């Protein structure tokens, strides 16, 4: 570590200490003993605009999920297993206790550390009703109380806070959406009416994007326009969006049934629903407590339930699925060009993480309908690959050295689909341990990709299939096995997921989900294999009359044969790998130049060949 890097680290610590002191002074001014700082904006999305990166500004932690609780004499940062190593590197342990979000929840820390009689403040725009209930119970256990604050104290001390984004909202063509906004609104409105509901408040930008067939650019990596909406039982919509994001083209696209009004009108619109004693649907998992409180105070009858857009958005229509297949072919061709280039250049030992990920983005950018990356590329060489959500920086990046592993988790946004793929590549000769661990991860991947399951099965019921080969060796990984993926929307979407965590949503035809088991040896290497798959009906499957489902693999790119240990595979697993590689060759070769096509033939040859 050179002197400049040491100086930067000291400066960052001093800056974090100064910010924390300023926040504590503001808390005293506002008359509270502490404050909750979630990594969230008013929409509870995964990716937030720079103006909402309060947790990163205060603590230095830049992960996509986390929370800080600041009291007068102590503070803590809570992150999940994906970010444990990242938090250790980014958050000053002298200022903040570092805790596991699941195993050491913030509510327990609050109950143990808030003093009796003290008040813990929160921003009602940044917590859901469920969050508020959980933290209020924790404060009660401590003998204190939880109180909403009219002004966020972080904003009061964040002097150079960026302005909110104003990217234009644009139509998403029917040729990619597959269903008109009018049809979507009509179907959801009929369901509202059937449930005797007058309206639904929509706060998730991806739901509004799907419902209205619009896209935007307010946050990085997801084509979203930050806005709120109220869907009425007559299929009309009030869309609360800054007029500077609108255009005449957008007005023509939305039509007369969608009324565009300024965001400041949201409060009065909620008040009107209350005055008229309307029955209003609000999703407690995604809706800010400010909105629920406003509706309740106005007199509305609040029905807590799932966002009505989330499930139909997750079940892709035929046009969206065909678009996903096309996007994955183009993306697979770009990934194959990258892997062929990497095979040629990596043995030199001159490649480093940032330049390699930049090269991958260049290959993707040549593809039709490319609109950008779907998340920051995880480009991890050697020990950095063991950091599940690692982000390379000039201070942290490593070279791809012979005898090491390189993990690259990346994806792209195309007008016709969203991709997410992880490949682990051996640089030079891998060790026997690396081959063993990679093959166990691959066995888990195959078990999930090839499974058949009855209709009504949930993701958590399948999660152990991907983990068993690792469990057999006393190993595991501390992240979910699969997440939903949008259609030119978020690379992470619900309501479906495959993980140890409870989830009652059955897997349904048309749902796209990732299949990504992994293994991580801290300080040494990381392994992950990720393809996207789509839930499909299985024709003619036995089941005593029970409808059966399975997965169709969308992602097309070769697996590193140098890391596969055939002795650990059974005949069905070997056949799956050979069949997958044959499909990769067949579908991608027409999109490749001769040199890359020749490399692909060698990279995907049957396991039985030398």
C-alpha positions in Angstrom: 0.0 0.0 0.0 1.6 3.3 -1.1 1.7 6.5 0.9 -1.0 8.2 -1.3 -3.4 5.3 -0.6 -2.7 5.5 3.1 -3.3 9.3 3.0 -6.6 8.8 1.2 -7.8 6.3 3.8 -6.9 8.6 6.7 -8.7 11.5 4.9 -11.8 9.3 4.4 -11.9 8.4 8.1 -11.5 12.0 9.1 -14.3 12.9 6.7 -16.6 10.1 8.1 -15.9 11.3 11.7 -16.7 14.9 10.8 -20.0 13.9 9.1 -21.0 11.8 12.0 -20.3 14.7 14.4 -22.3 17.1 12.3 -25.2 14.7 12.2 -25.2 14.3 16.0 -25.2 18.0 16.4 -28.2 18.2 14.1 -30.0 15.5 16.2 -29.5 17.5 19.3 -30.9 20.6 17.5 -34.0 18.5 16.5 -34.4 17.2 20.0 -33.9 13.4 19.4 -31.3 11.0 20.7 -30.7 9.1 17.5 -31.7 8.6 13.8 -32.2 5.7 11.4 -30.4 6.0 8.1 -31.6 3.4 5.6 -30.2 2.9 2.2 -33.4 3.9 0.5 -35.3 6.6 -1.3 -39.0 7.5 -1.3 -39.7 4.6 -3.6 -37.8 1.8 -1.7 -35.9 0.8 -4.8 -32.6 -1.1 -5.1 -30.9 1.6 -7.2 -31.4 5.2 -5.9 -30.3 8.5 -7.3 -27.2 10.3 -6.0 -29.4 12.7 -4.0 -30.7 9.7 -1.9 -27.3 8.0 -1.2 -27.5 9.2 2.4 -26.0 6.0 3.9 -23.0 6.1 1.5 -22.4 9.8 2.2 -22.5 9.3 5.9 -20.7 6.0 6.4 -18.8 5.3 3.2 -20.7 2.0 2.6 -21.7 1.9 -1.1 -23.6 -1.5 -1.2 -27.2 -1.7 -2.5 -28.7 -2.8 0.8 -27.9 -1.7 4.3 -28.8 0.5 7.3 -27.2 2.7 9.9 -28.5 3.7 13.4 -26.8 6.7 15.0 -27.2 7.4 18.7 -25.5 10.1 20.7 -22.5 8.0 21.8 -22.5 5.0 19.5 -23.5 4.0 16.0 -23.8 0.8 14.0 -24.0 -0.2 10.3 -26.0 -3.3 9.3 -25.4 -5.2 6.0 -26.3 -8.7 4.8 -23.9 -11.5 3.9 -23.2 -10.2 0.4 -21.6 -7.1 1.8 -19.8 -8.3 5.0 -16.3 -7.9 3.5 -17.2 -4.7 1.7 -18.4 -3.1 4.9 -15.2 -4.1 6.6 -13.3 -2.3 3.9 -15.5 0.8 3.6 -16.9 1.5 7.1 -14.6 2.8 9.9 -14.8 0.3 12.7 -13.8 3.0 15.2 -17.0 5.0 14.4 -19.5 2.3 13.6 -20.1 -1.2 14.9 -20.5 -3.5 11.9 -23.3 -6.0 12.2 -25.0 -8.7 10.0 -28.4 -7.4 9.0 -30.1 -10.8 9.4 -28.2 -12.5 12.2 -27.8 -9.3 14.3 -30.8 -7.2 13.3 -31.0 -3.5 13.8 -34.1 -3.8 16.0 -32.3 -5.9 18.5 -29.4 -3.4 18.6 -31.8 -0.5 19.1 -33.5 -2.3 21.9 -30.2 -2.9 23.6 -28.6 0.5 23.1 -31.3 3.2 23.1 -31.7 4.6 26.7 -34.9 4.7 28.5 -36.8 7.9 27.9 -34.9 8.7 24.6 -36.4 9.3 21.2 -35.2 7.7 18.0 -36.1 9.7 14.9 -36.8 8.5 11.4 -37.7 9.9 8.0 -41.3 8.6 7.2 -40.5 8.8 3.4 -37.6 6.3 3.8 -39.2 3.5 5.9 -42.2 1.3 5.1 -45.0 0.7 7.6 -43.5 -2.6 8.5 -40.2 -1.0 9.2 -41.8 1.5 11.5 -43.7 -1.1 13.4 -40.5 -3.2 13.9 -38.4 -0.2 15.1 -41.2 1.2 17.3 -41.4 -2.2 19.1 -37.6 -2.1 19.6 -37.8 1.4 21.0 -40.6 0.3 23.3 -38.5 -2.6 24.6 -35.8 -0.1 25.4 -38.2 2.2 27.3 -37.9 4.9 24.6 -40.0 5.9 21.6 -39.9 6.3 17.8 -40.8 9.5 16.2 -41.1 10.7 12.6 -39.1 13.9 11.8 -40.4 16.6 9.5 -36.9 17.2 8.1 -34.3 14.6 7.4 -31.3 15.5 9.6 -28.8 14.0 7.1 -30.0 16.4 4.4 -29.6 19.3 6.8 -25.8 18.6 7.1 -25.2 17.3 3.6 -24.0 20.6 2.2 -23.2 19.5 -1.4 -26.2 17.1 -1.8 -26.9 16.5 -5.5 -30.2 17.8 -7.0 -32.9 15.2 -7.7 -32.8 13.7 -11.2 -34.8 15.0 -14.1 -34.2 12.5 -16.9 -37.0 12.5 -19.5 -39.8 9.9 -19.3 -40.1 8.2 -22.7 -42.6 5.7 -24.2 -41.6 2.0 -24.3 -42.8 0.7 -27.7 -45.5 -2.0 -28.0 -43.2 -4.1 -30.1 -41.1 -4.7 -26.9 -43.9 -4.4 -24.2 -46.2 -6.9 -25.9 -49.4 -5.5 -24.3 -50.8 -2.0 -24.4 -51.0 0.2 -21.3 -54.7 0.5 -21.8 -55.1 -3.3 -21.6 -53.0 -3.5 -18.5 -54.9 -0.7 -16.8 -58.2 -2.3 -17.7 -57.3 -5.7 -16.4 -56.0 -4.3 -13.1 -58.9 -2.0 -12.7 -61.3 -4.9 -13.1 -59.5 -6.7 -10.3 -59.7 -3.6 -8.1 -63.4 -3.4 -8.7 -63.9 -7.1 -8.0 -62.1 -6.6 -4.7 -64.4 -3.6 -3.9 -61.4 -1.2 -4.0 -61.6 2.3 -5.4 -57.9 2.9 -6.1 -54.4 1.6 -5.6 -51.4 3.8 -4.7 -48.3 2.9 -6.8 -45.0 3.9 -5.4 -42.6 1.5 -7.1 -41.2 3.1 -10.3 -40.8 -0.3 -12.0 -44.5 -0.9 -11.5 -45.4 2.4 -13.0 -43.0 1.8 -15.9 -44.6 -1.5 -16.6 -48.2 -0.3 -16.3 -47.8 2.7 -18.5 -45.3 1.3 -20.9 -42.8 4.0 -20.1 -39.1 4.1 -19.2 -36.7 6.8 -17.9 -33.2 7.5 -16.7 -33.4 8.8 -13.2 -31.3 6.0 -11.6 -28.3 4.1 -12.8 -28.6 0.7 -14.4 -32.4 0.6 -14.4 -34.5 2.6 -17.0 -36.8 4.1 -14.4 -38.5 7.4 -14.0 -39.0 8.3 -10.4 -42.7 9.1 -9.9 -45.9 8.1 -8.0 -49.2 7.1 -9.4 -52.8 6.4 -8.3 -54.6 3.7 -10.4 -58.4 4.1 -10.1 -61.1 1.5 -10.5 -62.2 3.1 -13.8 -58.8 2.4 -15.3 -57.7 6.0 -15.2 -54.4 7.0 -13.6 -53.0 10.1 -11.8 -49.3 10.2 -12.6 -47.3 12.5 -10.2 -44.2 13.5 -12.2 -42.2 16.7 -12.6 -43.3 18.5 -15.7 -39.6 18.9 -16.8 -39.6 15.1 -17.4 -42.6 15.3 -19.8 -42.8 15.8 -23.5 -45.5 16.0 -26.2 -44.5 12.5 -27.4 -45.2 11.2 -23.8 -48.6 13.0 -23.7 -49.7 11.3 -26.9 -48.4 7.9 -25.7 -50.2 8.2 -22.3 -53.5 9.4 -23.7 -56.4 11.2 -21.9 -56.9 8.5 -19.3 -53.6 9.3 -17.7 -53.5 12.7 -15.9 -50.0 14.1 -15.4 -49.7 16.3 -12.3 -46.9 17.7 -10.2 -45.4 15.6 -7.4 -46.5 18.2 -4.8 -50.1 17.3 -5.6 -49.7 13.8 -4.2 -50.6 14.8 -0.7 -53.8 16.6 -1.7 -54.8 13.6 -3.9 -54.4 11.3 -1.0 -56.4 13.7 1.2 -59.2 13.6 -1.4 -59.3 9.8 -1.3 -59.7 10.1 2.4 -62.4 12.7 2.3 -64.4 10.6 -0.1 -64.0 7.6 2.2 -62.4 5.5 -0.6 -61.1 2.0 -0.1 -57.4 2.3 -1.2 -54.9 -0.5 -1.8 -51.3 0.2 -0.5 -48.4 -2.3 -0.5 -46.8 -2.2 3.0 -43.6 -3.7 1.6 -42.9 -0.9 -0.9 -45.0 2.1 0.2 -43.5 4.8 2.4 -45.1 5.1 5.8 -45.6 8.8 5.0 -48.2 7.8 2.3 -50.0 5.3 4.5 -50.1 7.8 7.4 -51.5 10.5 5.1 -54.2 8.3 3.8 -55.2 7.2 7.3 -55.3 10.7 8.7 -57.5 11.8 5.8 -60.0 9.0 6.6 -59.3 6.5 3.8 -60.0 2.8 4.3 -56.6 1.3 3.7 -56.3 -2.2 2.3 -52.8 -3.5 2.8 -51.9 -5.8 0.0 -49.3 -6.6 -2.7 -48.6 -4.0 -5.4 -51.1 -5.1 -8.1 -48.5 -4.7 -10.9 -45.8 -6.9 -9.4 -47.1 -10.3 -10.3 -48.3 -9.6 -13.8 -45.1 -7.8 -14.5 -43.1 -10.8 -13.3 -45.0 -13.2 -15.6 -43.6 -12.2 -19.0 -45.9 -12.3 -22.0 -44.9 -14.1 -25.3 -43.5 -10.9 -26.8 -41.4 -10.2 -23.8 -40.1 -13.8 -23.7 -39.1 -13.8 -27.3 -37.4 -10.5 -26.7 -35.5 -12.0 -23.8 -34.3 -14.9 -26.0 -33.1 -12.5 -28.7 -31.4 -10.3 -26.1 -29.7 -13.3 -24.5 -28.4 -14.5 -27.9 -26.8 -11.1 -28.6 -25.5 -10.9 -25.0 -24.1 -14.4 -25.2 -22.3 -13.5 -28.4 -20.7 -10.5 -26.7 -19.8 -12.6 -23.7 -18.2 -15.2 -25.9 -16.1 -12.6 -27.8 -15.0 -11.4 -24.4 -14.1 -14.9 -23.1 -12.2 -15.7 -26.3 -10.3 -12.4 -25.9 -9.6 -13.1 -22.2 -8.3 -16.6 -23.1 -5.8 -15.0 -25.4 -4.7 -12.1 -23.3 -4.9 -13.2 -19.6 -1.9 -15.6 -19.6 0.4 -12.5 -20.0 -0.5 -11.5 -16.5 -0.9 -7.9 -17.7 -4.6 -7.6 -17.4 -6.3 -5.9 -14.4 -9.9 -5.9 -13.2 -11.1 -2.5 -14.4 -9.6 -2.7 -17.9 -11.1 -6.2 -18.3 -14.6 -5.1 -17.3 -14.4 -2.1 -19.5 -13.5 -4.4 -22.4 -16.6 -6.5 -21.7 -18.8 -3.4 -21.8 -17.3 -2.5 -25.2 -18.2 -5.9 -26.6 -21.8 -5.5 -25.3 -22.1 -1.9 -26.6 -21.9 -3.1 -30.2 -25.1 -5.1 -29.8 -28.5 -4.0 -31.2 -30.8 -2.3 -28.8 -28.1 -1.9 -26.1 -29.0 0.8 -23.6 -26.3 0.2 -20.9 -25.3 -2.1 -18.1 -28.0 -3.6 -15.9 -25.8 -3.3 -12.7 -22.1 -2.4 -11.9 -20.0 -5.2 -13.3 -18.4 -7.4 -10.5 -14.9 -8.0 -11.8 -13.0 -9.9 -9.2 -9.6 -11.4 -9.5 -8.1 -13.8 -6.9 -9.2 -12.8 -3.4 -11.4 -10.0 -4.7 -13.7 -12.7 -6.2 -14.5 -13.8 -2.7 -16.3 -10.4 -2.0 -19.8 -11.3 -3.3 -20.7 -7.8 -4.5 -17.2 -6.5 -5.0 -16.6 -3.3 -7.0 -13.2 -2.7 -8.4 -11.5 0.6 -7.8 -8.0 1.9 -8.6 -7.1 1.3 -5.0 -8.5 -2.3 -4.8 -8.1 -3.8 -8.2 -5.9 -6.8 -8.8 -4.2 -8.3 -11.8 -5.4 -11.6 -13.3 -2.5 -13.7 -12.3 -1.6 -17.2 -13.4 -2.9 -19.8 -10.9 -5.8 -17.7 -9.8 -9.5 -17.5 -10.6 -11.3 -14.6 -12.1 -15.1 -14.0 -11.4 -17.1 -11.7 -13.6 -20.8 -11.0 -12.8 -22.3 -8.7 -15.4 -25.4 -7.8 -17.4 -26.9 -5.4 -19.8 -30.1 -3.5 -20.6 -31.5 -4.0 -24.1 -34.8 -2.6 -25.3 -36.0 -6.2 -25.6 -34.6 -7.7 -22.4 -32.4 -7.5 -19.3 -29.4 -9.9 -18.9 -27.4 -11.1 -15.9 -24.6 -13.7 -16.2 -21.7 -14.8 -14.0 -18.8 -16.8 -15.2 -15.7 -18.0 -13.3 -12.5 -18.5 -15.3 -9.2 -20.1 -14.4 -6.2 -18.0 -15.2 -3.6 -20.7 -16.0 -3.7 -24.0 -14.2 -6.3 -24.2 -11.4 -5.7 -26.2 -8.2 -7.4 -29.4 -7.4 -9.4 -27.6 -4.7 -10.6 -25.0 -7.2 -11.8 -27.7 -9.6 -13.6 -29.5 -6.8 -15.4 -26.4 -5.6 -16.3 -25.2 -9.1 -17.7 -28.6 -10.0 -19.8 -28.7 -6.8 -21.2 -25.3 -7.6 -21.9 -26.5 -11.2 -23.6 -29.6 -9.9 -25.9 -27.4 -7.8 -26.6 -25.2 -10.8 -27.5 -28.2 -13.0 -29.7 -29.6 -10.3 -31.8 -26.5 -10.2 -31.8 -25.8 -13.9 -32.9 -29.4 -14.7 -35.5 -29.9 -12.0 -39.2 -30.5 -12.5 -41.7 -29.4 -9.9 -45.4 -29.3 -9.4 -47.4 -26.1 -9.9 -47.6 -24.2 -6.7 -44.0 -24.8 -5.7 -42.2 -21.8 -4.2 -38.5 -20.8 -4.7 -37.4 -21.6 -1.1 -38.7 -25.2 -1.7 -36.1 -25.6 -4.5 -33.2 -23.7 -2.9 -31.6 -26.8 -1.3 -31.2 -28.4 -4.7 -28.5 -25.9 -5.6 -26.7 -26.2 -2.2 -26.6 -29.9 -1.6 -23.4 -30.6 -3.5 -21.7 -28.0 -1.4 -23.4 -29.2 1.8 -22.1 -32.7 1.1 -18.6 -31.2 1.6 -19.5 -29.0 4.6 -19.7 -25.8 2.5 -22.3 -23.2 1.7 -22.8 -19.6 0.4 -24.3 -16.6 2.2 -26.6 -15.2 -0.5 -29.8 -16.2 -2.3 -29.8 -18.7 -5.2 -32.1 -16.9 -7.5 -33.8 -13.5 -8.0 -36.4 -12.3 -10.5 -35.4 -10.3 -13.5 -37.4 -7.7 -15.4 -38.0 -7.0 -19.1 -35.9 -3.9 -19.8 -36.5 -3.1 -16.2 -34.8 -4.0 -12.9 -32.2 -6.8 -12.9 -33.6 -7.7 -9.5 -37.4 -7.9 -9.2 -40.0 -9.8 -7.2 -42.2 -11.2 -6.0 -40.4 -14.5 -6.8 -37.0 -15.6 -5.5 -35.1 -18.7 -4.7 -33.4 -18.6 -1.3 -33.4 -19.8 2.2 -35.6 -16.9 3.2 -39.4 -17.5 3.4 -41.3 -16.6 0.3 -44.9 -17.7 -0.4 -45.0 -16.7 -4.0 -45.2 -19.8 -6.3 -43.1 -19.9 -9.4 -45.3 -19.3 -12.4 -44.9 -19.7 -16.1 -43.2 -16.7 -17.7 -41.2 -15.8 -14.6 -37.5 -15.2 -15.2 -35.2 -16.0 -12.4 -31.5 -16.5 -11.9 -29.8 -19.7 -11.0 -26.6 -18.7 -9.3 -25.0 -20.9 -6.6 -21.5 -20.0 -5.5 -18.6 -20.7 -3.2 -16.3 -18.1 -1.6 -13.0 -18.7 0.1 -12.1 -15.5 1.9 -8.7 -14.2 1.0 -8.3 -16.7 -1.9 -11.0 -16.9 -4.6 -14.7 -16.8 -5.4 -16.8 -19.0 -7.6 -20.2 -18.3 -9.0 -22.1 -19.7 -12.0 -25.1 -17.8 -13.1 -27.6 -18.3 -15.9 -31.1 -16.8 -16.2 -33.9 -19.3 -16.6 -37.6 -18.9 -17.3 -40.4 -21.0 -15.8 -42.2 -23.1 -18.4 -44.9 -25.8 -18.4 -43.5 -29.3 -18.9 -45.5 -31.3 -21.5 -46.2 -34.9 -20.7 -44.5 -35.0 -17.3 -45.8 -37.6 -14.9 -47.5 -36.3 -11.9 -50.9 -38.0 -11.4 -52.7 -35.1 -13.0 -50.7 -32.4 -11.3 -49.5 -29.8 -13.7 -45.7 -29.7 -13.8 -43.2 -26.9 -14.4 -39.5 -26.6 -15.3 -36.9 -24.1 -16.4 -35.8 -23.1 -19.9 -32.2 -21.7 -19.8 -32.0 -18.3 -21.5 -28.3 -17.4 -20.9 -25.9 -18.7 -23.6 -22.1 -18.7 -22.9 -19.5 -21.4 -22.4 -18.5 -22.7 -19.0 -14.8 -23.1 -18.3 -14.0 -26.7 -19.0 -10.6 -26.3 -17.2 -12.4 -26.0 -13.9 -14.7 -29.0 -14.3 -13.7 -32.2 -12.5 -15.5 -35.0 -14.5 -15.0 -37.5 -11.7 -17.5 -35.6 -9.5 -20.2 -35.6 -12.2 -22.8 -38.4 -12.8 -23.8 -39.3 -16.3 -26.9 -37.0 -16.4 -24.8 -34.0 -15.3 -22.2 -34.6 -17.9 -24.9 -35.0 -20.5 -26.5 -31.7 -19.4 -23.2 -29.8 -19.8 -22.5 -31.3 -23.2 -26.1 -30.5 -24.4 -25.9 -27.0 -23.0 -22.5 -26.4 -24.8 -23.9 -27.8 -28.0 -26.8 -25.4 -27.8 -24.4 -22.5 -27.1 -22.4 -23.4 -30.3 -25.5 -23.8 -32.4 -27.2 -20.5 -31.4 -24.1 -18.3 -31.1 -21.9 -19.4 -34.0 -23.9 -17.5 -36.7 -23.3 -14.3 -34.7 -19.5 -14.7 -34.3 -16.5 -14.0 -36.5 -14.5 -17.0 -37.7 -11.7 -16.7 -35.1 -14.2 -16.5 -32.1 -16.3 -19.3 -33.6 -13.3 -21.5 -33.8 -12.4 -20.7 -30.1 -16.0 -21.5 -29.1 -15.8 -24.9 -30.8 -12.8 -25.8 -28.7 -14.3 -24.3 -25.5 -17.5 -26.3 -25.8 -16.2 -29.7 -27.0 -17.7 -32.7 -25.2 -16.3 -33.5 -21.7 -15.3 -36.9 -23.0 -12.8 -35.4 -25.5 -9.3 -34.4 -24.5 
